[in-house]
Amino acid sequence: MKKAFTLLELVFVLVVIGILAAVVLPRTASDSAVEAALELQSSIRYTQHLAMQDDKFDANNNTWFRNRWQIRFNGSQYSIVSDNGATFAKDPANTSDELQNVDLAAKYDVSISLGGGCANETIISFDHYGRPIVGDLSNDTTAYVNGQLLNSTCTITVSSGGQTPVVLELMRETGYIRML
């Protein structure tokens, strides 16, 4: 006696596989705003990490604070720099690449806007405690200018087409960043 599948059994198996595929595939669709927000969140944490590990204090340099690690935004692009804009951070995934002009619009088709405590700012720096500082440090004459330490939660909104915008919140004092 031959052992084989009947046509009915084969059709039944194909229907079950089709149902499973219909259930699983919609869950694998990517959300470009979430992906871009995760990358940006990681980059902000990396900037804070660099600032805490690489304290720029130098008693022989009156303007040492201008060399703090910072993330600079230019539209949907960002760069992680220090040394008054002369040194770019290395990409931890590929140390031969610098984190300079990383374009989230080209990669994920998103736009970025800053609000809350960092509205109208394009630069977020971190001190050696990991506290966020907003604004350009290149012309400052003291390490802490009044009002430059982030005094209210900074919101960074990542938007993409018809998708729900993703909001990142950067907390004052701690520099903790979370995704809403």
N, C-alpha and C positions, 0 to 999 in steps of 0.2 A: 504494500500500500504506500502511495506517495504522500509525503507530508508537504503541504504548501498552503499559502494564504489564499483565501477566497477573495474575490473582488469586493465583497461587502466588508470584510475585515480591513482591507487596504484603504477603502474609502473612509471607514470609521476612524482609523489612525490619522489620516490626513485631515479630517475635520477637527480632531482633538488638537493636533499640532497647530492648525489655523487659529483655533480659539485661544490657545496659549500665546501665540504670537500677537494676536490682537490685544491681549491684556498686557503683555510685557512691553511692546514697542512704544506706546505713548509715554511710558515712564522713563524711557531712555532719551527722550528729546531734551536737548540742551537749552538752558536759559542763559543767553549771552550776558544779560545784566548781572545775574548772580555770579557767573564765572569771572567777569571783569571786576566785580566788587570783591570777590575772594582774592584775586591777584592784587588788587589795590590794598586791601586789608593786610595781606602778607607783606607787601612792600613798606607800608607804614610801620608795622611791627619790626621789620628788619632795620629801618632807619632808626627807630628808638633803641633797638639792640646795639647798633653801631655806636650811638651816642653814649650809651651807658658803659660800653666796653672800651671805647677809645676817647677817654676824657681829654679834651683839648687844652686844659689849663697849662699855661706856661708863664712862670713868674717873670721871665725875661721879655715877654711880649705883651705890650699894653692892650693889644687888640685880639688877644687869644680867642675871645668869645665869638668873633666873626667866623671862626673855623669850625663851628659846631656842625654836626651832621644834620641835614635838612632834606626834606622832600619838596621839590619845586614843581608846581603845576603850570602848564601852559595849554589851556583848553583841555583836550582829552589826553594830553601827553604829560608825563612826569619824569623827573630825573632825581636821583639821590646823590647829593654832593656834599662836600665839606671843603675846608681850606679856602673859604671865601669864593667858592664856585670853581676851584681849580682841580679838585680830586673827585672823581666819580666812583661810586661803590661798584664792586664787582658782583656780577650775578652769581649767587651761590650755586645755582644749577650748572652754570658754565662759566668758570672763573676767567675765561679769556674775553668774556663780554662785559661791557660796562652798562650800568643801569642809567643810560642817558637817552632822553627823548623816547621813552617807551610809549608807543602810541596805542592806547586802548581802543580808539575809534577804528583804526585799521585792523586790529586783531579781533575785536568783538562787535564793532558797529554800535558803540555806545557814546554817550556824552556825560560829562562830569560837571557838577556844580557844587560849590562850597557855600555853606550857610551857617547860621548860628554864630558861635564865637569866632569863626574864621571867615565870615562873609566878607567879600571884597578883598580877600588876601590870596596870595598865590604861593606863599612859602610857609611851611610848618617845620620848625626846628625842635630839637629836643636837647635838654641839658643833661648833665651827668647823672641826674636822678631819674631821667626818663620823662620829665615834665614837658609838656608841649609849650612852645613859644611861637607866636604868630608874628609874621611880618619879616621884612628884609633886615638883616643884621649888618649889612655891609657898611652902613654909615653910622652905626651906633658908637657911642663913646664910653659906655659902661656895660658891664656884663648883663645887667637886668634893667631894662628901660621900663619905667612905670607903665603898666597896662599891657606889656608884651606877653607875660605869662598868660596862657589861655585862662580866661576868667568865666567862661560859660561853655557848655557842650558845643563842640564843633560838629556840624553835620555835613556829610559828603554824600550827595545823591548821584547814583549811577542809573541812567535812563537808556532804554533801548526800544525804539519803535513803539509797538503796541503792548509791550510787556510791562508788567508792574515795576515801577522804579524800586531800586534797592537803596536803602539808606544805611550808611555807616555812621556811628556816633563815636567821636573821639572825646573822652572825658578829660576834664581839667584836673590838675594835680597829679593824677596817676598816669595819664596817657593811655589808659585802657581803651581799646577800640572794639566795638561790637557791631554785628550786623543785625538790622531790624527786619 
